[in-house]
Amino acid sequence: MFLAEVIGQVVATKKDDHLIGRKLLVLRPKLVDDKDNSKFKDGQNTIIAIDTVGAGVGEFVLFCQGSSARQAGDLKPVPVDAAVVAIVDCVEVLGKTIYKTN
């Protein structure tokens, strides 16, 4: 699993039937900064992921990719490579809280 911030969503009116009624989110992966482990730095790419937990813009989430993504919810027949599987409440690194929801 990977940590990311939801930075947007994708709306597609024409899509595979298995995607109808499912929300697609734009994620910015987050990495613990190797120079200062009390904060995050942005990953180099963005990910489009199917939402299985009702996440929204500005929230930190856990997502998985590849065949693991299709294990979430009822996604086995869905053509996805990334799925949001949790909304993060808190991140602690080396005994220090570096993210906590408001």
Secondary structure, 3 states (H helix, E strand, C coil): CEEEEEEEEECCCCCCHHHCCCCEEEEEEEEECCCCCCCEEECCCCEEEEECCCCCCCCEEEEEEHHHHHHCCCCCCCCCCEEEEEECCEEEECCEEEEECC
